[in-house]
Amino acid sequence: MDFQKLKHLLAVVEHGTFSRAAEAVNLSQPALSRSIQALEAEAGLPLLDRGSGRPRLTAYGACAVERARRMRYEETELLRELRNLQGGESGRLSVGFSPAPASLLLAPFLAHMAERHPQVRVGVELGATQALLELLRAERIDAMVCDARMLYDASDLETRALPPLRAGLVCRPGHPILAQRRPGIEHVRRYPVASSTLSPEVSLRLAETLGPAGAPDQMVTLRCENLDALVDVALRTDTLLLGVLCVTRSQQEAGLLAQVPLARDPQRQGHYALARLAGRTPMPAQDALYAFAQARWAEFSAFRPGGRGRSSRQPR
């Protein structure tokens, strides 16, 4: 049925006469009468009894009016919801975070959304970039913050690069490896090495700078996508943690972890990006994610770790 004609029927019922209803809907009275007649013809049933007084609903008309009122309410709610979505005040946002971005952004982003966009329903998926990419393509998440090097040649994605983050090894301050002026891979391999999944390009870079034994598939003994758990292991044991250094910024600034002084390599960096499916209209909630991630990432990329930590032995 034509919803506009149902609105005309509602106007007759709510204003009591055809003349007042016609004025309310900006139609002439004959035009309004024709609209109601067309509606009755479409239904094949009489909706109004037009006697000598006020028009009265038939049983069929009462049923039509009840449904029309529901439809009008839903129309109003739809318009309100669209305006709220446009303003970023409501809706849903599902975000994927790979391990390093999760450790750096997850808690502050959720707090930001709770404070600034409390009516947006936020869902989070955590995992390696490849797993998140499958979720994005299946439209189970709306956007992700992940390893940029895993997204090369992905023409179906719109990506926005984030500044690179310095990478390396960290350990507890009293770790024996800090007694070495410039530890080599032979020193590293004496201890457990923990890391999340690394991109093939980063793996190749480590193998080039540290030798074949420095390739992650040879060097890493503890692999986990939960970096917070790996940080805790590094704090409690002689495990060396491999990854972007700003993940442990607070622990390094507190003197609880120290950077292992490997041979300098300016290309030893983590590269990350924001990504979503190309050709889709972004919602304001997604824009909120992008603005927040880019602002915070500038702080992370500016982090310059200190030396060996408070209790490490200094080289002579």
C-alpha positions in Angstrom: 0.0 0.0 0.0 1.0 3.6 -0.7 2.2 4.9 2.7 1.4 8.5 1.7 -2.3 7.5 1.2 -2.2 5.8 4.6 -1.0 9.1 6.1 -4.0 10.8 4.5 -6.3 8.3 6.2 -4.6 9.0 9.5 -5.1 12.7 9.0 -8.9 12.2 8.5 -9.1 10.1 11.6 -7.0 12.5 13.8 -8.5 15.8 12.5 -12.1 14.5 12.4 -13.2 16.0 9.1 -12.0 16.0 5.5 -11.7 19.8 5.4 -9.4 20.0 8.5 -7.4 16.9 7.3 -6.9 18.4 3.9 -5.5 21.6 5.4 -3.2 19.6 7.6 -1.7 17.7 4.7 -1.6 20.6 2.3 -4.2 19.2 -0.2 -7.5 20.4 -1.5 -10.5 18.5 0.0 -11.3 16.9 -3.4 -7.7 15.7 -3.8 -7.7 14.2 -0.3 -11.0 12.4 -1.0 -9.6 11.0 -4.2 -6.5 9.7 -2.2 -8.7 7.9 0.3 -10.8 6.4 -2.5 -7.7 5.2 -4.2 -6.5 3.6 -1.0 -9.9 1.8 -0.6 -9.7 0.6 -4.2 -6.2 -0.7 -3.6 -7.4 -2.6 -0.5 -10.6 -3.7 -2.1 -12.4 -2.8 1.1 -14.3 0.2 2.6 -12.1 2.0 5.2 -14.4 4.9 6.1 -18.2 5.2 6.5 -19.1 8.6 5.1 -22.5 9.3 6.6 -24.0 12.6 7.5 -21.6 13.3 10.3 -17.9 12.8 10.9 -16.4 10.1 8.9 -16.1 6.9 10.9 -13.7 4.0 10.5 -15.0 0.6 9.4 -13.5 -2.5 11.0 -11.1 -2.7 8.0 -10.2 1.0 8.4 -9.5 0.6 12.1 -7.0 -2.2 11.3 -5.4 -0.1 8.6 -5.0 2.9 10.9 -3.4 0.8 13.7 -0.8 -0.5 11.2 -0.4 3.0 9.7 0.4 4.5 13.1 3.1 1.8 13.6 4.6 2.6 10.2 4.6 6.3 10.9 6.4 5.7 14.2 9.0 3.5 12.5 9.5 6.2 9.8 10.2 8.7 12.6 12.5 6.4 14.4 14.3 5.6 11.1 14.9 9.3 10.4 16.1 9.8 14.0 18.5 6.9 13.8 19.9 8.1 10.5 20.5 11.5 12.0 22.2 10.0 15.0 24.4 7.8 12.8 25.4 10.8 10.7 26.4 12.6 13.9 28.2 9.6 15.3 25.8 9.4 18.2 24.6 5.8 17.7 25.1 2.8 15.5 27.6 -0.1 15.6 31.3 -0.3 15.1 33.3 -3.5 15.0 37.1 -3.1 15.0 39.9 -5.6 14.6 43.3 -5.1 16.3 46.5 -7.1 15.6 48.7 -7.6 18.7 50.8 -4.5 18.9 47.9 -2.1 18.0 45.8 -3.9 20.6 48.4 -3.4 23.3 48.8 0.2 22.4 45.2 1.3 21.5 42.6 -1.1 22.7 42.0 0.1 26.3 42.3 3.9 25.6 40.1 3.6 22.5 37.3 1.8 24.4 37.5 4.5 27.1 37.4 7.2 24.4 34.2 5.7 22.9 32.6 5.2 26.3 33.2 8.9 27.1 32.7 10.6 23.7 30.3 8.2 21.9 28.4 6.3 24.7 25.5 5.2 22.4 27.7 3.5 19.8 27.8 -0.3 20.2 31.5 -1.2 19.9 32.7 -4.7 19.2 36.4 -5.8 19.1 38.2 -8.7 17.4 41.8 -9.5 18.3 44.2 -11.6 16.3 46.9 -11.8 13.7 46.6 -9.6 10.7 45.8 -12.4 8.3 42.9 -13.6 10.5 41.5 -10.0 10.8 41.8 -9.6 7.0 39.5 -12.6 6.5 37.0 -11.1 9.0 37.1 -7.7 7.2 36.4 -9.3 3.8 33.6 -11.3 5.3 32.2 -7.9 6.6 32.3 -9.2 10.2 34.4 -6.2 11.2 34.2 -2.6 9.8 37.9 -1.6 10.1 41.1 -2.8 11.5 44.5 -1.6 12.8 47.1 -4.0 11.7 50.5 -4.9 10.2 50.7 -2.8 7.0 53.2 -5.2 5.4 50.5 -7.9 5.2 48.3 -5.7 3.1 50.4 -5.1 0.0 48.5 -5.5 -3.3 45.2 -5.7 -1.5 43.2 -3.7 -4.1 39.9 -4.3 -2.3 41.1 -2.3 0.7 41.4 1.4 1.5 44.5 1.7 3.8 46.0 4.6 5.7 49.5 4.2 6.8 50.5 5.1 10.4 54.0 6.3 11.3 56.5 3.4 11.7 57.5 2.3 15.2 61.0 1.3 16.3 61.4 -2.5 17.0 63.9 -4.5 19.0 64.4 -6.7 22.0 63.6 -5.8 25.6 64.3 -7.7 28.8 64.3 -7.2 32.6 67.0 -4.8 33.8 69.1 -7.4 35.6 69.2 -9.7 32.6 72.7 -11.3 31.9 72.5 -10.3 28.2 72.9 -6.7 29.2 76.5 -7.4 30.3 77.3 -7.6 26.6 78.3 -4.4 24.9 76.7 -5.5 21.6 75.0 -8.8 21.9 74.9 -11.0 18.9 72.6 -13.8 17.9 74.7 -16.3 19.7 73.9 -14.4 22.9 70.2 -14.0 22.1 69.7 -17.7 21.4 70.8 -18.6 24.9 67.4 -17.3 26.2 63.7 -17.8 25.4 62.5 -15.2 22.9 58.8 -14.2 22.9 56.9 -12.5 20.0 53.6 -12.2 18.3 53.3 -13.2 14.6 55.6 -11.0 12.5 55.2 -10.1 8.9 57.4 -11.9 6.3 59.2 -8.7 5.5 60.2 -8.1 9.2 61.3 -11.7 9.4 63.5 -11.3 6.4 65.0 -8.1 7.8 65.9 -9.9 11.1 67.5 -12.7 9.2 69.6 -10.2 7.2 70.8 -8.3 10.2 71.2 -11.1 12.7 72.0 -14.0 10.4 69.9 -17.0 9.6 69.6 -17.9 13.2 67.8 -14.6 13.8 64.9 -15.5 11.6 61.8 -15.6 13.8 61.0 -19.2 12.9 64.4 -20.1 14.3 64.7 -17.6 17.1 61.2 -17.2 18.6 60.4 -19.9 21.2 57.2 -18.3 22.7 54.7 -17.1 20.2 51.4 -15.5 21.3 49.1 -12.9 19.9 48.5 -11.5 23.4 51.4 -9.1 24.0 50.3 -8.2 27.5 50.9 -11.8 28.5 54.3 -11.8 26.8 55.3 -8.5 28.6 54.4 -10.2 31.9 56.6 -13.2 31.0 59.5 -10.8 30.2 59.1 -9.1 33.5 59.2 -12.3 35.5 61.8 -14.4 33.6 64.9 -14.2 31.4 62.7 -14.2 28.3 63.6 -11.6 25.7 60.6 -9.8 24.1 60.8 -9.1 20.4 58.5 -6.4 18.9 57.9 -2.7 18.7 59.6 -0.9 21.6 56.8 1.5 22.5 54.5 -1.4 23.6 56.6 -1.5 26.7 57.0 2.2 27.1 55.6 2.4 30.6 57.7 -0.5 31.8 60.9 1.0 30.3 60.2 4.5 31.7 59.6 2.8 35.1 63.0 1.0 34.8 61.2 -2.4 34.8 62.4 -3.4 31.2 65.4 -2.3 29.2 66.3 -2.4 25.5 68.8 -5.0 24.4 71.6 -3.1 22.5 71.5 -5.0 19.3 73.5 -3.8 16.3 71.9 -0.6 15.0 69.4 -1.0 12.1 67.3 2.0 11.2 65.0 -0.3 9.2 64.2 -2.4 12.2 60.6 -1.0 12.4 57.1 -2.0 12.7 54.8 -0.7 10.0 51.0 -0.5 10.7 48.0 0.8 9.0 44.3 1.5 9.3 42.3 -0.5 6.8 38.7 -0.9 5.7 37.0 -2.2 2.6 37.3 0.2 -0.4 34.3 1.8 -2.0 32.2 1.8 1.1 30.6 4.9 2.7 32.4 5.4 6.1 30.3 5.9 9.2 31.2 8.7 11.6 32.0 6.0 14.2 34.7 4.7 11.9 36.0 8.3 11.5 36.2 8.5 15.3 38.5 5.4 15.2 40.7 6.8 12.5 41.1 10.2 14.3 41.8 8.6 17.6 44.3 6.1 16.2 46.2 8.7 14.2 46.5 11.1 17.2 47.7 8.5 19.6 50.1 6.9 17.0 52.0 10.2 16.7 52.8 9.8 20.4 54.0 6.2 20.0 56.2 7.0 17.0 57.9 9.8 19.0 58.9 7.4 21.7 62.7 7.0 22.0 63.6 4.2 24.5 66.4 4.6 26.9 69.5 2.5 27.3 70.0 -0.6 29.4 67.8 0.1 32.4 68.6 1.1 35.9 70.3 -2.0 37.2 72.1 -3.2 34.1 75.9 -3.2 33.8 77.3 -0.4 31.7 80.0 -1.2 29.1 83.6 -0.2 30.0 
